[in-house]
Amino acid sequence: MNTTPIHVVATARVVDWAGDQPNRHAFLTTCISRHHRRDWGDLDHHDWELNDRAVACRSGRLLSAYVVPPELDPVDAQVWIITDDLEDPDTITTLLWPTDY
């Protein structure tokens, strides 16, 4: 398991959606944990390999996509997590809806 701290932010729309709903916060926390453990979620094989290669080279960006359960009344069907620049030790990891991109 990677123990490097990550700096996580979320778009305003994700923050508004999560609100004070514990089940939504739990879902987002699980997604961040999966991303940090290199479980890229619901990506095709090609994008999964790109992420693995970026981690191995410590260069590039990471994208994860996780299906939001319908009972959480999602804004989009998936939430994305993007880590911008693996070469930067202070890189930001962002939670966003695909429509925020």
C-alpha positions as CSV (number, residue, x, y, z in Angstrom):
1,M,0.0,0.0,0.0
2,N,1.2,3.5,-0.9
3,T,1.6,5.7,2.2
4,T,2.4,8.9,0.4
5,P,-0.1,11.6,1.5
6,I,-2.4,12.9,-1.1
7,H,-4.0,16.3,-1.4
8,V,-7.6,15.9,-2.2
9,V,-10.0,18.5,-3.4
10,A,-13.5,18.4,-4.9
11,T,-15.4,20.5,-7.3
12,A,-18.2,22.7,-5.8
13,R,-20.8,20.5,-7.5
14,V,-19.4,17.3,-5.8
15,V,-19.2,19.2,-2.4
16,D,-22.8,20.4,-2.8
17,W,-24.0,16.9,-3.8
18,A,-22.3,15.3,-0.8
19,G,-23.7,17.9,1.6
20,D,-24.4,16.5,5.0
21,Q,-25.2,13.0,3.7
22,P,-23.1,10.4,5.5
23,N,-23.8,7.8,2.8
24,R,-22.5,10.0,0.1
25,H,-19.4,10.9,2.1
26,A,-18.8,7.2,2.7
27,F,-19.1,6.5,-1.1
28,L,-16.6,9.3,-1.9
29,T,-14.2,8.1,0.8
30,T,-14.3,4.6,-0.7
31,C,-13.6,5.9,-4.1
32,I,-10.6,7.9,-2.9
33,S,-9.3,4.8,-1.1
34,R,-9.7,2.7,-4.3
35,H,-7.9,5.3,-6.3
36,H,-5.0,5.4,-3.8
37,R,-4.8,1.6,-3.9
38,R,-4.5,1.7,-7.7
39,D,-8.0,0.3,-8.3
40,W,-9.0,2.5,-11.2
41,G,-12.6,1.5,-11.2
42,D,-14.7,1.4,-14.3
43,L,-12.1,2.2,-16.9
44,D,-11.4,0.2,-20.1
45,H,-8.3,-1.9,-20.3
46,H,-6.3,0.7,-22.2
47,D,-6.9,3.5,-19.7
48,W,-6.2,1.1,-16.8
49,E,-2.8,0.3,-18.4
50,L,-2.1,4.0,-19.0
51,N,-2.6,4.6,-15.2
52,D,-0.4,1.6,-14.3
53,R,2.3,2.9,-16.6
54,A,2.1,6.4,-15.2
55,V,2.5,5.0,-11.6
56,A,5.5,2.8,-12.7
57,C,7.2,5.8,-14.3
58,R,6.0,8.3,-11.7
59,S,5.0,10.6,-14.6
60,G,1.7,11.7,-16.0
61,R,-1.7,11.8,-14.6
62,L,-4.2,9.3,-13.2
63,L,-7.9,8.9,-13.9
64,S,-10.3,6.7,-12.1
65,A,-14.0,6.4,-12.7
66,Y,-16.5,4.9,-10.2
67,V,-20.2,4.2,-10.9
68,V,-22.4,6.0,-8.4
69,P,-25.2,3.8,-6.9
70,P,-28.6,5.1,-8.1
71,E,-29.9,5.2,-4.5
72,L,-27.4,8.1,-3.9
73,D,-29.2,10.2,-6.5
74,P,-26.1,11.1,-8.4
75,V,-25.5,14.1,-10.6
76,D,-23.8,11.9,-13.2
77,A,-23.6,8.1,-13.5
78,Q,-19.9,8.2,-12.5
79,V,-17.6,10.2,-10.3
80,W,-14.1,10.8,-11.6
81,I,-10.9,11.2,-9.6
82,I,-7.9,12.8,-11.4
83,T,-4.4,13.1,-10.0
84,D,-2.8,15.7,-12.1
85,D,1.0,15.3,-12.1
86,L,2.8,12.4,-10.6
87,E,6.1,14.1,-10.9
88,D,5.0,16.9,-8.5
89,P,5.1,15.7,-4.9
90,D,2.4,18.3,-4.1
91,T,0.1,17.2,-6.9
92,I,-3.6,17.6,-6.4
93,T,-6.2,14.8,-6.6
94,T,-9.6,16.1,-7.6
95,L,-13.1,14.5,-7.3
96,L,-15.4,15.7,-10.0
97,W,-18.4,14.8,-12.1
98,P,-17.6,14.1,-15.8
99,T,-19.8,17.1,-16.7
100,D,-17.4,19.3,-14.5
101,Y,-14.5,18.4,-16.8
